[in-house]
Every structure is written in structure tokens, then in C-alpha cells.
Amino acid sequence: MLLTGKNAVITGGAKGIGGACSRVLHREGANVVILDIDPKGRQLAEELGPRALFLPCDVSREAEVREAMGKAIQTFGGLDVLINNAGIQRYSTVTETTEEEWDLVMNVNLKSAFLCSKHAIPSMQARGKGIVINISSVQAFITQNNVAPYTTSKTAMLGLTRSIAVDYAPHIRSVAICPGTVDTPLLRDALQLSPDPEAVFQECVDMHLAKRVGAPEEVAELAAFLASDKATFITGQAIRIDGGLGLMVAGSKRD
Ligand SMILES: NC(=O)c1ccc[n+]([C@@H]2O[C@H](COP(=O)([O-])OP(=O)(O)OC[C@H]3O[C@@H](n4cnc5c(N)ncnc54)[C@H](O)[C@@H]3O)[C@@H](O)[C@H]2O)c1
């Protein structure tokens, strides 16, 4: 097992990519703390058993994050791994985005990662090691129309990753994971915004050289490897797991 004895906090760990991270890190021997606003996190923690704990927490609010991190540290005796995964998608251009919507996306996707890191890193420092994994997106490198606040938040996560890597080296690492399209509740909800969800899903499939979308478990397996002692020479990087999305020049043909 890759993570025996390590203590991990996973934000948005109730479902989707975060849910898969909760399961895979637990399978690899970690004690897992799920922070989520969705009470399904409790069910998942109960299913995983005694090495798992659910703490309801809106990770965009510092008071809630401070309290939850405190409980996590108290329960398992310290933290080794933080996965900043909680995130939301909204669809708008700059001119259409209201200030409230901009703030919401930035707070949930970006400020939460800052807040959770702020309240987790001191425990990692006390233990002399740790890693902060930020779930960004391929949208930190390439983007589509109508996602201005989302793509901005995901790009900024790379800056946060580099800052943590530089400021807390050599003992604490930070790595960003940048997935392509992954089959999660977030994707399924987004598809429902279209009059033809199946057609949009097929477009997603076709965009990837792999000719499929990713599974949440694939991202989780990468996170488990990065969190393990096998990956201690990797820090500050953005690692794409995207089935070749965006690799081809737009409009070029493969055959
Ligand atoms: N699904 C994709 O195609 C895809 C691609 C690239 C990156 N991502 C990123 O991966 C991460 C996970 O996405 P997903 O597709 O699994 O989403 P999801 O909606 O399926 O799951 C997100 C989880 O985060 C939780 N959450 C949302 N706001 C929260 C808050 N304020 N406090 C605590 N928990 C909160 C939700 O309750 C949910 O359990 C996100 O950051 C997303 O941007 C997803």
C-alpha cells in the first residue's frame, strides 16, 4: 500500500473526483477526512470504515475551514496530505458574469485552496513533511468559450501550487493535477444544460485523443501516487491527465 499511516484531507471528497480520491487513498492505507457541503460524505465515510471521517464544511469560509482542520488534526494526530478538490463550474463570459457569480466561483475554486492550505500546512510543518495537491484543470492551459471565471480560477491554482512548493520546500511539496473531461456529477449536471446532452457528451468524447472521457478513479490513482513517498522528487508542477485533449492543432485532421 502506498499511503499506510498517512493522514489525508480531501475537500469535496463526497463524490466525483473527490469521492474517488477518498476511496483510493483509503484503499492505499491512509486515514481519510472528507470535507464537503454534501451530506453524502457521511455515507461514504461510514462505508469506508474507522479510518474515515466526514466533516461538513463549506471550504470557501475560513471559520469553517479552521474548525474542520482542527478536528481532523485532533482526530488523527496531524496531516500529511491535502487534496484541494472542491470546485464548481459556471457558464458565462466576462461581460455576462455578475460580481456575485465571479466571487462565488473564485471563492469555491480558489480561495478554498488557499484557506485549506493555510490551515493544513502548519501541521505538515510540525511533522516535517507533507503535500498539497490542487485539482486544477486542462482549462489552466487551454479553454473554451463561456467559462471565464472557471478558467481564471483554475489557472490561478497553478500559481498557488508554485508558491506553496517554493515557500515550504524541501519538506512540503505541492503539485497541481489538470484533468481533461471526467465523468462525474459535475459533468452530468453540465450536460443537462443542453437540449441534447448525449450529443454534447459525444463531443466531449471526440475532443480527447483517447476517444473517451476520464474516470474519476484515474485522477485519484494519480493523486495517490503523487501523495506517496515514491513521488518525492515531483513538486511545483502541473500534471495533465487528459487523454490527449488539446494536443492537436484545431482544425487539423489525423487521417
Ligand atoms: N469533471 C471534470 O470534467 C473536471 C475536469 C477538470 C477539473 N475538474 C475539477 O475537479 C474537481 C472535482 O470536480 P467533480 O467533477 O468531481 O465535481 P462534482 O460536482 O462531481 O464534485 C464536487 C464536490 O465538491 C463539493 N463542493 C462544492 N462546493 C463546495 C464547498 N463550498 N465546500 C465543500 N465542498 C464543496 C460538492 O458537494 C461535491 O461533492 C473540481 O475542482 C473541478 O473543477 C473536473
The ligand as an SDF file (V2000), in Angstrom:
LIG
                    3D

 44 48  0  0  0  0  0  0  0  0999 V2000
  -15.3640   16.6290  -14.0520 N   0  0  0  0  0  0  0  0  0  0  0  0
  -14.4990   17.2060  -14.8870 C   0  0  0  0  0  0  0  0  0  0  0  0
  -14.5990   17.0510  -16.1270 O   0  0  0  0  0  0  0  0  0  0  0  0
  -13.3590   18.0200  -14.3480 C   0  0  0  0  0  0  0  0  0  0  0  0
  -12.3100   18.3400  -15.2200 C   0  0  0  0  0  0  0  0  0  0  0  0
  -11.2430   19.0920  -14.7450 C   0  0  0  0  0  0  0  0  0  0  0  0
  -11.2230   19.5210  -13.4330 C   0  0  0  0  0  0  0  0  0  0  0  0
  -12.2680   19.2060  -12.6110 N   0  0  0  0  0  0  0  0  0  0  0  0
  -12.1840   19.6960  -11.2360 C   0  0  0  0  0  0  0  0  0  0  0  0
  -12.1970   18.5990  -10.3590 O   0  0  0  0  0  0  0  0  0  0  0  0
  -12.8010   18.9730   -9.1290 C   0  0  0  0  0  0  0  0  0  0  0  0
  -13.9110   17.9870   -8.7770 C   0  0  0  0  0  0  0  0  0  0  0  0
  -14.8700   18.0520   -9.8190 O   0  0  0  0  0  0  0  0  0  0  0  0
  -16.0230   16.9610   -9.9960 P   0  0  0  0  0  0  0  0  0  0  0  0
  -16.2700   16.8880  -11.4470 O   0  0  0  0  0  0  0  0  0  0  0  0
  -15.7070   15.7500   -9.2160 O   0  0  0  0  0  0  0  0  0  0  0  0
  -17.2350   17.7880   -9.3260 O   0  0  0  0  0  0  0  0  0  0  0  0
  -18.5370   17.2470   -8.5480 P   0  0  0  0  0  0  0  0  0  0  0  0
  -19.5240   18.3620   -8.6140 O   0  0  0  0  0  0  0  0  0  0  0  0
  -18.9290   15.9350   -9.1050 O   0  0  0  0  0  0  0  0  0  0  0  0
  -17.9960   17.0990   -7.0650 O   0  0  0  0  0  0  0  0  0  0  0  0
  -17.5280   18.2540   -6.3850 C   0  0  0  0  0  0  0  0  0  0  0  0
  -17.6620   18.0600   -4.8900 C   0  0  0  0  0  0  0  0  0  0  0  0
  -17.2690   19.3080   -4.2640 O   0  0  0  0  0  0  0  0  0  0  0  0
  -18.2430   19.6170   -3.2710 C   0  0  0  0  0  0  0  0  0  0  0  0
  -18.2790   21.0740   -3.0270 N   0  0  0  0  0  0  0  0  0  0  0  0
  -18.7150   22.0430   -3.8660 C   0  0  0  0  0  0  0  0  0  0  0  0
  -18.6450   23.2380   -3.2650 N   0  0  0  0  0  0  0  0  0  0  0  0
  -18.1420   23.0230   -2.0230 C   0  0  0  0  0  0  0  0  0  0  0  0
  -17.8340   23.8670   -0.9230 C   0  0  0  0  0  0  0  0  0  0  0  0
  -18.0430   25.1950   -0.9700 N   0  0  0  0  0  0  0  0  0  0  0  0
  -17.3250   23.3010    0.2010 N   0  0  0  0  0  0  0  0  0  0  0  0
  -17.1260   21.9620    0.2790 C   0  0  0  0  0  0  0  0  0  0  0  0
  -17.4040   21.1150   -0.7270 N   0  0  0  0  0  0  0  0  0  0  0  0
  -17.9010   21.6420   -1.8630 C   0  0  0  0  0  0  0  0  0  0  0  0
  -19.5570   19.0950   -3.8400 C   0  0  0  0  0  0  0  0  0  0  0  0
  -20.5500   18.9410   -2.8390 O   0  0  0  0  0  0  0  0  0  0  0  0
  -19.1100   17.7640   -4.4500 C   0  0  0  0  0  0  0  0  0  0  0  0
  -19.1510   16.7170   -3.5170 O   0  0  0  0  0  0  0  0  0  0  0  0
  -13.3060   20.4060   -9.3090 C   0  0  0  0  0  0  0  0  0  0  0  0
  -12.3850   21.3070   -8.7680 O   0  0  0  0  0  0  0  0  0  0  0  0
  -13.3800   20.5460  -10.8100 C   0  0  0  0  0  0  0  0  0  0  0  0
  -13.2440   21.8750  -11.2290 O   0  0  0  0  0  0  0  0  0  0  0  0
  -13.3350   18.4530  -13.0300 C   0  0  0  0  0  0  0  0  0  0  0  0
  1  2  1  0
  2  3  2  0
  2  4  1  0
  4  5  1  0
  4 44  2  0
  5  6  2  0
  6  7  1  0
  7  8  2  0
  8  9  1  0
  8 44  1  0
  9 10  1  0
  9 42  1  0
 10 11  1  0
 11 12  1  0
 11 40  1  0
 12 13  1  0
 13 14  1  0
 14 15  2  0
 14 16  1  0
 14 17  1  0
 17 18  1  0
 18 19  2  0
 18 20  1  0
 18 21  1  0
 21 22  1  0
 22 23  1  0
 23 24  1  0
 23 38  1  0
 24 25  1  0
 25 26  1  0
 25 36  1  0
 26 27  1  0
 26 35  1  0
 27 28  2  0
 28 29  1  0
 29 30  1  0
 29 35  2  0
 30 31  1  0
 30 32  2  0
 32 33  1  0
 33 34  2  0
 34 35  1  0
 36 37  1  0
 36 38  1  0
 38 39  1  0
 40 41  1  0
 40 42  1  0
 42 43  1  0
M  CHG  2   8   1  16  -1
M  END
$$$$
